[in-house]
Structure formats: structure tokens, C-alpha cells
């Protein structure tokens, strides 16, 4: 079976969305349980994305993308703790998924492709923050659904642009 990145993007997005939504429900009753559910959903989505994308050395790539995602989330939580700006907490699920997806999607190892993916992750995060300031409910519904497909689309455009330039 020839697996492309889109199966991994779909499964990773589904697991991330379930983790974020259940985590947000659980945060109201117990903050530590809600954050644990969010973190587990993030890690499982990175592993699922790597496994279903068919990358070489799946465990290594999945571990690296999960570590990058958790480090990004932790950094943004620390920024929120210091500044008390809610924009940092709003950015946590979107940017963490974006950074993990940028590292874990195949093909891996191209610096320019990874840079384009990270740029798209930051752009999608700014869009999600703007959506949050307009309507909190819409943000909660779409936040986990947009980062990985946006990175996949940017990666596809990058690949097509390289093919055009190579001709």
C-alpha cells in the first residue's frame, strides 16, 4: 500500500481534535486531568501522523515530532504564566500541532521544506488567535482541525513549486 502524508494528516488531526475537545471538557472539572488529556492527545496524534504517513524510522520521527510539539506547548504555557496574556494559551494547541507536524511529515530532512511548514504553522496560529478574539466557540471547534491540513497543503504547494523550478 502506497501511503502518502494525507492519511497521516487525517488520522493525526482526528486524534488531536478528540484530545483537545475532551481535554477542554475535562479542564472545567479538574485542570490537571484536562491538561493531561490534552498532552496525551498531542503525543498520540504525532505518533499516528508518523505511522500512517509511512515515514522511514517511524518511532524516531514520531518521538522527535512529539517532543517538539510538547516543548512548544510548554514554552507557550510558560509565556502565559509570565505575561498573563490569553493569546499564548490560545496558541498552544494550534502551534504545538503545527510544529510537531512540520517536523514529522514526510519527506523529512529538507531544511527549506521544514522552514515553509513552520512558517505556515505560525500563520495558522495567528489566524486561530484572531478567530478566538471573534468567537470562542468557533475557535474551540476549529483549532485542532486546521494546523496539520494547512501544513500538508503548504507542503504540496512547495513540492509543486520545486517541480516547476526544476523544469
WOSULWO-V76179 format. One record per residue. N is the residue number from 1. PSI is psi in degrees with one decimal (999 if undefined). OMEGA is omega in degrees with one decimal (NA if undefined). D_CENTER is the distance of its C-alpha to the mean C-alpha in Angstrom with 2 decimals. Layout:
<<N PSI OMEGA D_CENTER> <N PSI OMEGA D_CENTER>>
This chain:
<<1 127.8 179.4 25.53> <2 106.9 -178.5 23.62> <3 125.8 173.6 19.91> <4 -176.9 -177.8 17.73> <5 -17.6 -173.4 14.00> <6 -31.9 174.7 14.05> <7 -43.2 176.9 15.01> <8 -39.3 177.7 12.15> <9 -43.5 -179.7 9.70> <10 -47.7 -178.8 11.87> <11 -41.6 177.9 12.24> <12 -39.4 177.6 8.69> <13 -41.9 179.0 8.10> <14 -46.3 -179.8 11.46> <15 -39.8 178.3 11.06> <16 -41.6 179.6 8.05> <17 -44.1 178.0 10.25> <18 -41.2 178.4 13.25> <19 -42.8 179.7 12.13> <20 -45.3 -177.0 11.32> <21 -46.0 177.8 14.49> <22 -34.9 176.8 16.69> <23 -40.2 177.9 15.61> <24 -36.5 175.7 16.58> <25 -39.2 -176.0 19.78> <26 -24.4 -178.7 20.59> <27 -32.9 179.8 20.13> <28 -36.7 -178.5 23.26> <29 -43.8 180.0 25.41> <30 116.2 -174.2 24.20> <31 -42.3 -177.1 21.62> <32 -38.0 177.5 21.25> <33 -41.8 178.5 20.80> <34 -43.0 178.3 18.13> <35 -34.7 176.2 16.14> <36 -42.5 178.3 16.79> <37 -41.4 177.5 15.54> <38 -44.8 -178.4 12.22> <39 -42.2 179.3 11.97> <40 -41.3 176.8 13.29> <41 -39.0 178.5 10.96> <42 -45.6 -179.5 7.92> <43 -46.2 179.7 10.22> <44 -35.2 179.1 11.54> <45 -35.9 177.5 8.54> <46 -40.7 177.6 8.05> <47 -43.8 179.8 11.82> <48 -39.4 179.1 12.17> <49 -43.9 -179.4 10.08> <50 -41.3 -178.0 12.35> <51 -48.1 -175.7 15.40> <52 -9.7 174.9 15.41> <53 -15.4 177.5 14.70> <54 34.4 179.6 17.89> <55 155.9 173.2 17.17> <56 149.0 -178.6 20.09> <57 60.4 -172.1 20.10> <58 -46.1 -176.9 17.41> <59 -41.3 179.9 17.74> <60 -46.9 -179.5 17.58> <61 -42.5 179.7 14.47> <62 -41.9 178.8 12.65> <63 -45.2 179.9 14.10> <64 -44.4 -179.1 13.18> <65 -35.6 176.8 9.45> <66 -40.1 178.3 9.69> <67 -43.7 177.7 12.00> <68 -41.6 -179.7 10.04> <69 -45.9 179.8 7.17> <70 -36.2 177.0 10.27> <71 -41.3 177.0 12.21> <72 -45.7 179.8 10.06> <73 -43.2 -179.9 10.20> <74 -41.4 178.7 13.84> <75 -44.1 179.7 14.71> <76 -35.4 176.3 13.74> <77 -39.4 176.4 15.71> <78 -42.8 176.5 18.55> <79 -40.5 178.2 18.61> <80 -41.7 -179.4 18.91> <81 -37.9 -178.2 21.65> <82 -43.8 -171.8 23.54> <83 -19.7 -175.7 23.38> <84 24.1 176.0 23.07> <85 122.1 -177.2 21.15> <86 -16.1 -179.9 19.02> <87 -32.2 178.8 16.73> <88 -41.2 179.1 15.08> <89 -33.2 177.5 14.42> <90 -34.4 -177.0 13.19> <91 -15.5 -172.7 10.58> <92 -58.4 -174.8 9.35> <93 -35.3 -175.7 6.90> <94 -49.5 -177.7 5.63> <95 -35.0 178.1 5.90> <96 -45.5 176.4 4.94> <97 -38.6 -179.8 1.33> <98 -44.8 -179.5 3.20> <99 -43.6 177.5 5.70> <100 -40.5 177.9 5.38> <101 -36.8 178.6 5.15> <102 -34.4 -179.2 7.77> <103 -35.4 -168.8 9.74> <104 -12.7 -178.5 9.88> <105 142.4 176.5 10.69> <106 155.6 -7.7 14.46> <107 145.1 -174.9 16.61> <108 145.9 175.1 16.02> <109 -10.1 177.8 18.28> <110 114.7 -176.2 18.72> <111 -41.5 -176.4 18.32> <112 -38.4 177.4 18.51> <113 -42.3 178.1 15.97> <114 -37.9 177.8 13.40> <115 -41.9 176.7 14.66> <116 -42.2 178.0 14.27> <117 -43.8 179.4 10.62> <118 -38.2 176.5 10.13> <119 -41.6 177.4 12.53> <120 -37.1 177.7 10.81> <121 -42.0 178.5 7.62> <122 -42.1 178.4 10.45> <123 -44.7 179.0 12.37> <124 -34.5 177.4 10.02> <125 -43.2 177.3 9.78> <126 -39.2 177.7 13.56> <127 -41.3 179.2 14.02> <128 -37.4 177.5 12.32> <129 -41.3 177.2 14.62> <130 -40.4 177.1 17.50> <131 -39.1 179.2 16.97> <132 -41.8 -178.3 17.03> <133 -18.3 176.2 20.30> <134 -49.1 -177.3 21.76> <135 118.9 -177.4 20.99> <136 -37.8 -176.9 19.26> <137 -43.7 178.8 19.40> <138 -39.9 178.2 17.78> <139 -46.3 -177.9 14.85> <140 -31.1 -179.6 14.53> <141 -38.6 -173.0 14.73> <142 -15.4 -174.1 12.37> <143 -47.6 -178.9 9.58> <144 -7.4 -175.5 7.45> <145 -17.2 -172.1 8.97> <146 -28.7 -172.3 8.34> <147 -50.2 -175.3 5.15> <148 -44.1 175.6 5.51> <149 -34.4 177.7 9.22> <150 -38.9 177.5 9.61> <151 -38.4 176.5 8.65> <152 -42.0 177.4 10.96> <153 -43.2 178.5 13.56> <154 -38.1 178.1 13.62> <155 -40.3 177.9 14.06> <156 -43.8 178.3 16.80> <157 -40.0 178.2 18.48> <158 -43.1 178.8 18.48> <159 -41.9 177.8 20.10> <160 -39.3 179.2 22.61> <161 -38.2 178.0 23.48> <162 -36.0 177.3 24.23> <163 -39.3 178.8 26.43> <164 -42.2 180.0 28.29> <165 -35.1 -178.4 28.89> <166 -22.4 -179.0 30.10> <167 999 NA 32.73>>
